[in-house]
Amino acid sequence: MEKTDVDEVIKLEELSYGKHHWSKDSFYNELSNNLAHYYSAFDDKNRLLGYAGCWHIFEEAHITTLSVHPDARRKKVAQSLLMQIFDDCYKNEIKYITLEVRESNIPAIMLYEKNGFKSIGTRKGYYQDNNENALIMFTENIWYEKFKTLYNQNKDEMAKMDIKYVS
């Protein structure tokens, strides 16, 4: 993600999360944070399809956000963004990846499970807008053969997609 992407990211934030979204300043701060790694996905007409971000802290990455434009959902954009996160985790010798997701967000939970995440607990009342619980999801060590096999299968599937990244 580049600073020039933030205006479009904010529009998608508002669309996805209503009044409970991150501010422009939050994204600018994240883009200046050495721990943070943010990505934008665009179509061939340079329209923002989605974005994602994570923090790299020692040997763990924490996915802080992932959002896809409603018109681009179910078109492998989120999968593509996850693959970019995994690629960077491998480059940076990260071992584990974690995230929180709304208990009601079944499509996201299924995506994360498809990519090797498992629910390891719940954060009660995590979301401010409706006090919904969050599932805490975690990967096994991404360097283990089982995870790498799954990663490579998903990577091969994504090789057919034409989504470019700006990191």
C-alpha positions in Angstrom: 0.0 0.0 0.0 1.2 3.5 -0.9 0.2 6.7 0.8 -1.6 7.6 -2.5 -3.9 4.6 -2.0 -5.3 5.9 1.4 -8.1 8.0 0.0 -9.5 4.9 -1.9 -8.8 2.7 1.1 -10.9 5.0 3.3 -13.8 4.8 0.9 -13.6 1.0 1.1 -13.3 1.2 4.9 -16.5 3.2 5.1 -18.3 0.9 2.7 -17.2 -2.2 4.6 -17.3 -1.0 8.2 -19.7 2.0 8.3 -18.9 4.5 11.0 -16.7 2.1 12.9 -13.7 2.2 10.5 -10.1 3.3 10.7 -9.3 6.9 10.0 -6.9 8.3 7.4 -4.5 9.1 10.1 -4.6 5.4 11.3 -3.5 4.3 7.8 -0.8 7.0 7.5 0.5 6.0 10.9 0.5 2.3 9.9 2.4 3.1 6.6 5.1 4.9 8.7 5.3 2.0 11.2 8.4 -0.3 10.7 6.5 -3.3 12.0 3.6 -2.8 9.6 3.2 -4.3 6.1 0.2 -3.2 4.1 -0.9 -4.3 0.6 -3.4 -3.1 -2.0 -4.9 -5.1 -4.8 -6.0 -3.5 -8.0 -7.7 -4.6 -11.2 -6.3 -3.9 -14.7 -8.0 -0.5 -14.7 -6.1 0.4 -11.4 -9.3 0.3 -9.3 -8.8 -0.7 -5.7 -10.3 -4.2 -5.1 -9.1 -4.7 -1.6 -6.3 -4.2 1.0 -4.7 -6.0 3.9 -2.2 -5.3 6.6 -0.2 -7.1 9.2 2.4 -6.5 11.8 5.6 -8.5 12.0 6.7 -8.9 15.6 9.6 -11.2 16.1 8.6 -14.6 14.6 4.9 -13.8 14.5 2.7 -11.8 12.1 -0.6 -10.4 13.2 -3.1 -9.6 10.4 -4.7 -6.3 11.4 -7.1 -5.7 8.6 -8.3 -7.3 5.4 -11.2 -5.8 3.3 -12.4 -6.4 -0.2 -14.8 -4.2 -2.2 -18.3 -5.8 -2.3 -18.2 -5.9 -6.1 -14.9 -7.9 -5.9 -15.9 -10.4 -3.2 -15.8 -14.1 -4.1 -13.3 -13.4 -6.9 -10.2 -14.5 -5.0 -9.0 -11.0 -4.0 -8.9 -11.8 -0.3 -7.0 -15.0 -1.2 -4.5 -13.0 -3.3 -3.9 -10.6 -0.4 -3.4 -13.5 2.0 -0.9 -15.0 -0.4 1.0 -11.7 -0.5 1.1 -11.7 3.3 2.3 -15.3 3.4 5.0 -14.5 0.8 6.3 -11.6 2.9 6.2 -13.8 6.0 8.4 -16.4 4.3 10.8 -13.6 3.2 11.0 -12.3 6.7 11.3 -15.7 8.4 8.0 -15.3 10.3 6.8 -18.6 11.8 3.2 -18.0 12.9 0.3 -15.8 11.7 -2.6 -14.8 13.8 -5.8 -12.7 13.4 -9.2 -11.9 14.9 -12.4 -12.3 12.9 -16.1 -11.7 13.7 -17.8 -14.9 14.8 -20.6 -14.1 12.3 -18.2 -13.6 9.3 -18.5 -17.1 8.0 -17.0 -16.4 4.5 -13.9 -15.0 6.1 -13.6 -17.9 8.6 -13.9 -20.3 5.7 -11.2 -18.5 3.8 -8.8 -18.5 6.8 -9.5 -22.2 7.5 -8.8 -23.0 3.8 -5.4 -21.3 4.3 -4.5 -23.2 7.4 -5.8 -21.0 10.2 -7.5 -22.7 13.2 -9.6 -21.1 15.9 -7.8 -21.1 19.2 -10.2 -19.1 21.3 -12.6 -16.2 21.5 -12.3 -12.5 22.5 -15.6 -11.7 24.2 -17.3 -8.4 23.1 -14.3 -7.5 20.8 -16.1 -5.4 18.2 -17.3 -2.0 19.5 -20.2 -1.5 17.1 -22.3 -4.4 18.3 -20.2 -6.1 21.1 -19.7 -9.2 18.9 -17.2 -11.8 19.8 -14.1 -12.4 17.7 -12.6 -15.7 17.0 -8.8 -15.8 17.5 -7.3 -17.7 14.6 -3.7 -18.9 14.3 -1.6 -20.9 11.9 0.8 -23.7 12.8 4.4 -23.0 12.0 4.3 -21.9 8.3 7.6 -23.6 7.7 6.2 -27.1 8.6 5.7 -29.3 5.5 2.0 -29.6 6.0 1.5 -25.8 5.9 3.9 -25.3 3.0 2.0 -28.0 1.0 -1.3 -26.1 1.5 0.4 -22.8 0.7 1.8 -24.2 -2.5 -1.6 -25.6 -3.5 -3.2 -22.2 -2.9 -0.3 -20.4 -4.7 -0.7 -22.6 -7.8 -4.5 -21.9 -7.8 -3.8 -18.1 -7.6 -1.2 -18.2 -10.4 -4.2 -18.1 -12.7 -5.4 -14.8 -11.3 -4.3 -11.4 -12.7 -4.2 -9.1 -9.6 -1.3 -6.7 -9.1 0.0 -5.6 -5.7 1.5 -2.4 -4.4 3.2 -3.0 -1.1 
